[in-house]
Amino acid sequence: MPRDVNLDLDLVRTFVTIADTRSFTRTGERLGRSQSAISLQVRRLEERLGVKLLARDPRRVGLTEAGEAFLPKARRLLRVNDEILAELTGEDLEGEVRLGAPEDFATVHLPDILGAFARAHPRVALAVTCDLTLNLLDRLQAGALDLALVKREPLGPDLGVRVWREPLVWVAADRAVLRPDEPAPLVIAPAPCVYRRRAVAALEARARTWRAAYTSPSLAGQHAALRAGLGLTVLPREMVPDDLVLLGEADGLPPLEDAEIALLKARGGAPRAADRLAEFVLASLDRRSARPAG
């Protein structure tokens, strides 16, 4: 591509919105354009980049490999554009944004992101609620949240926009908590919990018996039970404390599918500040997931 060819940010914003909604119709509704206009914008962007970004069939819209690679860069372009406009025009966001998130994800990944957003938009009041995914979904449905980050099975775009994926691992204070002739003692959250369901399903698929040795909705409570040697649990690899050990197939435990976090918006639309926070979170997590391990 010649160096003097520039990207049209309106086209980039259309592509990012399609990646979020996986629907030309919903993208048109969100951006105030017809479906034919959305299709034309996508075609113009693909022609400008010289690659195919979207794969469409009668039932869904997906991203090609080039589209997946371009998405985090597109989010960064829009974030920088919006920050420049807000700074130079003196127009800043204000109001309240109510965000829900699982405790473990919020503890590890969100503080720096939300802190950066708060510094960039000091007139936006953030109200963050940590809870189990099912409770967050209920709050979102009831209109008590504008945005929610939720744990989900890898179902595709039907439950929000995927923002994070990482391996799940078995964790304990010591391998001695596992005894071959006894049920596996699990330290788990109450049902319904994606990690609890994933652990139980994996054990039962191997015909391995288990028991709930310690049940707590609190991540701190689960960690305390693990350190006391009460059992083992399932955690995302990046969230494992340094003083706990990883267990695996050598210990007779089955492998686990990856964890997935999705971002959902309130039905009927969210405030402009919530839309901006959603873009900020997505761009920030895209950058983190793209960093080399270690």
N, C-alpha and C positions, 0 to 999 in steps of 0.2 A: 504494500500500500504506500503511495507517495506520502512524504512527510507533511505536505500542505493540505491533506484531506482530513477534515475534522468530523467527529461524530456529532450527530444531532441529539441533544439530550432528551428531547421529547420522544424520539424513537427509542432511546435507551430506557426511559421511564415506562414506556408501553411494554417493552420486553420484560422488565423486572416485574411489572404488575401481572403479566401473563404467567410468569414463573411462580408468583405467589398464589394466584387464583386457579391456575390450570384451566382457564376458560376464557375464550374470546368474548363471550357474551357478558360475563361478570366484569372483565376488564373494561369493556365499552361503557358499562353502567358506572363503574368507578371513575373513569376518566372523562365521561360525558361525550363519548364518540360512538358512532355506529360500528357494527361489527365489520362492515366492509372497509371502513376507515382504519380500524385496528389491523386488519389483514394487510392493507396497503402499507401501513407503517412498518410492520414486521418485514415485509418483502423489501422495502427500501433499506432497512437496517442490514438485512442479510446481504443485499447487493453491495452495500458500502463496505462490509467486513469481508465479503467474499467467501462466506461459509454459511451452512445451514444451521440455524439455531434451534428450531422447533421441529418436533416430529408429531404429526397429527394423524389420528384415525377417527372413525365415526364416533367413538366413545370417549376419547380423552386427548389431552394435549400434553406432550412430554418434551423434555429437553434432550437435544442431541449431545454427544460428547463435547462438541464445540460450545454448545449452549451452557452446559454445566461449567465449563472452564471460564466462560465469559461472565457468568452471573455474579461472582464476588467482585470482579472488576467493575461491573456495571453498578453495583450497589455503592462502591466507593466513589465513583464518578458523581452519582446523585447526591451522596452525603456531602461531598466537598462543595458541589454546586449550591446546595441548600444552606450550608454554613456560610459561604461567601455572601450570598444574597442577604441572609439575616444580619450579618455583621455590617455590611456596607449600607444597607437601606435603613438600618436601625429598627427593622421589624423583628420582633422576637416573639416566641411562643409564650403563652401564659395559660393558666388554668390548672386542672388536676388530672392526673392520669393514674388509674387504678390498675395495677399489674399483679397478677397471681403467678406463682411459680412453686415447683416442688422445693422443699427445704434443702435437699442435698445439692441440687443444681444451683439454687440461689446462693448458697453459702460459698461454693467454689468459683462459679463463673460470673455472677452478676455484680458483685460489689464494685469492681473497677469500671465496668461498663456503665452502670447507673451513676456512679460518681462523675464520670466524664460527661454524661448527658446532663446531669444537674449543673455542672460548671458551665456548660455551653448554653444552657437555658435556665438561668436562675429563677425565672418567674413561673416555672412549671413546678407544681407540687406533686411529688411522687408518693403514692400510697401503695406499698408492696405487702402482699399477703402470701405467706407460705403455708401450703396445705397439700393434702393428697390430691392426686389428679381428679378423681371423681368429684370431690368437693369443689375443686376449682371449676370444673365443667358446670356444676350446678350454679355456682356464683355467676359465671359468665352468662348462662341461660337466663338467670333471674335479673340481669342487668346490674349486678353489683361489681362487675369488673369490666374494664375496657379492653384489656389484653390478658391472655393467659399463656404461659409456657407449660405444656403438659407432657407427661410421659405417654408414649403410645407404642403399640406394636408396629412393625414396619408395614403399614397398610397403603402407603402412597399418599396422594394429596387429599384423601377424603376427610381426614381429621387434621386440618391446619396445614401450615407450611413447615416442612422439616427444616430445623435449624441446627441440629447437632446429632451426631451419631458416633458412638464409641463402644469398644468391647466391654462386655460384662465379665467379671471374674468372681471366683469363690474366695472368700476372705475369712481368716480366723486369727486368734492370738497365737495359736499353736496347733500343729497337726494332731496333737494328742486328743483334741476334742472329737475326732472321728474314730469310732471303734467299729471294725468290720461286722461284728455280730450284734450291733445295736442300731436303732434308727438314727439317722443323721439329725442332730439337734440344730434347729434353725433359729436364728435371731432375725425376726422379720417385722414388717409393718403390718397393721391390720388389713384384711381384705376390704375393698379391692386395691391391690397394689401391683403394678406391672412387674417389679422385681420379685415380689413374692410369687406371683403366678408363674414367672419364668423359672424360678428355682424349683418349685413344686413340679411343674410339667417336665423339666429335665430329669429330675430324680425318678419320677414315676415312669417315664419312658424307658429308664434303665432298670425298672422293677426294684428300685432302692427305697426302702421305707424311710420315713422321716417323722419328726414330731416338732411342734412349735415349742421351743425351749424358752423363748423370751419374745414377747410381742409388744412393740412400742411404736407409736407414730412419730416419735422424736428421733432424729438422726443422732443426736448426742446420747440419748438413752440406748440406742442400738450399739453405738461405739463403746459405751461403758460396759454393756453386757458382753461384747466381744472380748474386751480387755480383761474381763473377769473370768474368761474361759468358759462361758456358758454355751457357746455354740459357734456356728459359722453363718455367714450371710452372703448375699450377692450385692456387689457394688460396681459402678463404672470404674474402669481401670484408673482413670485420672483422679478419682476421689478416694483412693485407698490411703489411709494414714500410714506414715512411715513405720510405725511400730507394729503393724499387723502384717501377716504373711499371706502370700498367695497360695491357694491350693488348686489342684487340677486333676487331670486324668491319672497321673501317677498315684494320686490319693484315692482313686476309685470314683471320682466325681465326673459327671458328663460335661461336655462343652456347652456354652451358652450363646444364644444369639445376641447380636449387638443391641445396645440401648438406643432409643431414639427420642428426641425431644422435638415437639412441634409448637409453633406459635399460632394462636387463634385470636381473632378479633370478635368483638361483640356483634351480634346480629343487628342489622339496621344501621351500621356505621359507627365509627368511633370519632371522638374529637380530633381536630387537626394535630394537637400535641401528641395524642396517642398514635396517630399514623406516623409522626416523625420519630417517636420512640421505637415503634416497630421497625422502621427502616434502620435506625441506629443500632438496635440489638442484632438484627439480621446481618448488617455489614460487619459489626464487631466480631460476631461468632464466625462468620465466613473467614475473616482474617485469622482468627485463632486456629480454626480447623485446617487452614492451608499452611500453617507453620510446620517446619520439619520437627519430627519427634525429638525431644531432648533439647 
